[in-house]
Every structure is written in C-alpha cells, then in structure tokens.
Amino acid sequence: MTHALKTWPEYFEAISSGFKTFEVRKDDRKFNSGDVVLLQEYDNKTEEYTGAEWTGEITYIMRDPAFVKKGFVIFGIKEIESPYH
C-alpha cells in the first residue's frame, strides 16, 4: 500500500537530507511495515504544495501505548527509488 502524506518544509528537509529516519503520524491509515510513503512537501504558511517529493518504505512500526500517544504511530522509514518517476 502507498500513503501520500503532506509534510511541512522543516520536516521534509530533515527527512530528504537523511537526518530524520522516522515519522510521527495520526494512526488513521492502517500503516504497516513494507508500506510505501510518498512525502509531499506542503508549505503550511502558504497552504500550497511545493512540488518536492520523497519516497520511502516503512521499516518499523511502534504503537505501544507506553511510549506512543493514543491515536498516533511512530514509524521508521528508509528512502527507496520512487516508483512514480
């Protein structure tokens, strides 16, 4: 499954540069290990997409309520070659 996700510029930059290797999201899409995430940079100030994209694979899922707020998920991601380009 592929999930297209809006990502604010500061978080997009951290991921696309390789510095950030995880995401914290609402757990409303049934994320699973092996799923593909298409992160689309979205400027939350202008409320417009910038056109920048990054594609990754979910490598690990954490939903443990001892560590993750109810209704949220933390997942590890690694960059993959985009199947869309």
N, C-alpha and C positions, 0 to 999 in steps of 0.2 A: 504494500500500500504506500502511496505517496501523499505527503501532507504539505501543502503550500501554506507558509506562515509569514505573516507580516513581522518584520524585525526592525526595531528602531536603530538609527545610524550608529550610536555608540556600541551597541551590542553586535550589530552586523560587522563593524570594523574589527572588534575583538575576535570574532569567530573567523572571519575571512583572512585575518593575519595569522591565525593558528594559535593565538594566545589563549582563547577560551575554547574549551572542548566539551562543553555541556550546555544544556538549556533547561530553564525552569518555565513550565507552562501550565495552564489550566489543563486538567486531565479530562478534556471533553471530546477527544478524538480517538480514543482507544489506541494510543501509541503502543507499539511493540518493538522489541529488538528485531533488527533486519529491515524495518520500515525505512523509507527514504523521506528526508525532509528537504524541501525546496524553500530556502530562506530568501525572502524578497525584501530588500531594504525599503523601508517605509518611513518617510520623514514625518514624525508625529507633530511637527510645528506647522508645516505646510499642508499636511494631510494628503500627501501625494507619494506615489512610488517613485524611486529614483531610477529604476531600471537595472540596478545591480542585483545579482542573484548568486547564491552559493548553494551547492548541493551536497548533502551528506547522508550517511547511514546511521541509524540509531544502533549503538553498540551495547548499551546497558540501560536498564530502567530501574528507577528507585521510587517506590510508592509507600515505603514503610512509614506508618503514621508516627513512629517515634522520632522521625527525622524530617518528614515532609508534611507541610500543612495540608489538611484535608481538602480534597478537590484539586490538588496540584500534583505534578510529577516532575522529577528531575531525570533527564536522560543524557547519557554520554553520546557524542557524535564524532564521526570522522569523515573527512572530505572524501568524496568519490567523484569520478568523472560524470558530468551531467548527462543523463540520457536524453535531454531536451535540446542539446546544442550539437 
